[in-house]
Amino acid sequence: MADNDRLRDVAEDRDFEIGAAVAAQPLRTDPAYKKILRNEFNYVTAENALKMGPLRPDPGVYDFNDADAVVDYARAHDQSVRAHTLVWHNQTPEWFQEWDYTPEQLEEFTREHVHTAAGRYRDTVDTWDVVNEAVADDGTMRENLWYETFGEEYLDDAFRWANEVAPDTDLYYNDYGADGVNVKSDAIYDLVERMLDRGVPIDGVGLQMHALHEKPGIDSVAENIRRFKDLGLDVEITEMDVAYLPGDDPGDQEARWEKQAEFYRDITEVCLDEGVDTMIVWGVRDSDSWIPNWFENLTGDPLLFDSGNDPKPAYDAIKDTLANYEA
Ligand code: G3I
């Protein structure tokens, strides 16, 4: 590996997909953002543009502008695209939250939404998060409006509808806080096993890997990946970022970034050990991260590039591991 090798070159040399969550706005306005994105990543996911809220500003109306901007940019730079997400309890349109729907109306709306969004990108998107975060942190099914109306089978319907219009697209269930073996990942394991038993066209499970308040044990992540793969499902790391609470933060930036780089290295090695060929980080630069807006008590530099557009030790750790890994 030459020093000037790009991360995506090293990844492509071993058929690995290294991705980043992308926001539409900097794609339009920020040359430095675009330069990092096209040079260093061979996989992108839309951070918000393909969610129901941004796509459906008003009843019967679709706004694909931001989504198209992300997908078109990726295709123009030979990057695979992961679409996020068709059915999720968060970020639904305001009008939808106030809508006094009947079960029949909700079913028809969801079918039409899945058909329209997944159908539009059937030839340009590689993977969809069909359903996101349907399991609560205690392992019970999350009481969202689809579950309350239809029970667990709302997941089956969503996957079948997506498969009807995009049969060549990989269809995933995606969640957080289930990266290692725990009560939540146990529940997700049982859920996807039931779905497979019901013949649902699910291809894989996305482990978000937001390593924030707690970091999963590396052996536990490996065991978790293996059991999903033993079900015949693929596994991807879909939304990785690494931040620290005051008690875990070494204090000075250099020490924190070295500690952070070790965790990114460990997760990259687990991916290579367990045959996971896709890892996505949830943003391009520290300044693009969602974390400072949501968690004041967490360190705000969770990604591979700093706010000055320079690669961090985490970037080198992933690149070195991909370049030098031997099974
Ligand atoms: O676009 C509107 C803008 O028009 C408005 O002026 C502004 C002020 O309210 O809000 C903007 O929308 C914000 C959107 O991000 C785009 O920036 C929403 O308020 C804000 O809630 C939304 O946050 C996103 C969050 O999901 C919503 O739950 C984060 O960017 C995004 O990183 C985060 O991503 C989630 C994954 O989808 C699922 N897993 C966890 C992950 C982190 O929470």
Boltz pocket constraint, residues with backbone or C-beta under 6 A from the ligand:
constraints:
  - pocket:
      binder: B
      contacts: [[A, 47], [A, 48], [A, 90], [A, 91], [A, 132], [A, 176], [A, 208], [A, 239], [A, 282], [A, 290]]
      max_distance: 6.0
